[in-house]
Structures are given as structure tokens and as C-alpha cells.
Amino acid sequence: MRLIKLIPLLILCISCTGAKIATMTTGDLNGSWVPIRQEIGGVLLPKTVYENQKLIIMDSTYTVIAESIDKGIVKYKEDKMDIYGKDGVNAGKHFTAIYKLENEHLTVCYNLSGDSYPETFGTKGKSMYFLSVFKKD
């Protein structure tokens, strides 16, 4: 249950095609995003878990609205994210992630242990990996 409370913070996903990756800027992520698919450790989560969640990105800050409100800082480097919780259940925590923006969907794969970046957008066999796919609200 505690892990599910971490999920809202982890809702920072992005997808990109090869051509778009080269021209994408972090400003492309600005706005309000709603999850359309989530999984953790290879297990697809039911829509009821995330249907009322929202991720708001504004440059280097994020807000996740879920069971509670989480706020923090996100730093980007190439296709990687470092997420630092400042307010809410994830205050003081650091998560690593990879992301892509593709076909207007943001896909983010988080490593909840924060000790390394995921190498792929898969979570199977990795209990601390969380994947979220978003669309603009």
C-alpha cells in the first residue's frame, strides 16, 4: 500500500520518435498529464488505481495530484530524469527515471530505489520499477 502512495510521484512519463527526440525540449513536457496505463514490477495496475491522478509539469517543477499532493523538482539530462520530492509523501526522496514523448503520449519508467536509471521501459522482474504512460489533459 505504501508503494502505491509512491506511484503518483512516479507519474512522469514520456515517449519520442527518433526524429522528435533530437528536437524535443523539456518545455514540451509542460502542462497537465493524466495516466492512461501504469504498471509496477511487471504487473499492470487496474485503472481504478490511477483514474483520478494528474501530473502537472512546469519547467523544472512537478505536482502530482493523487491520494495526496506531491511536489518537487525534476532535472532532465538527455532521456533521463532525476526527481526530487520536496513536499508530500515523497519529501526528501530521490527517484531516477527514463522518459520519452511519442505520439502525444509521455512514457516514464521510474526506478523507485533511485540507485540507477532504468535501461528500458520494462518493469517485468523489477519490483522497484514503475511505468506510467500519460496523455495531455
Secondary structure by P-SEA (a helix, b strand, c coil): cccccccccccccccccaaaaaaccccccccbbbbcccccccccccccccccbbbbbcccbbbbbccbbbbbbbbbcccbbbbbbcccccccbbbbbbbbbcccbbbbbbccccccccccccccccccbbbbbbccc
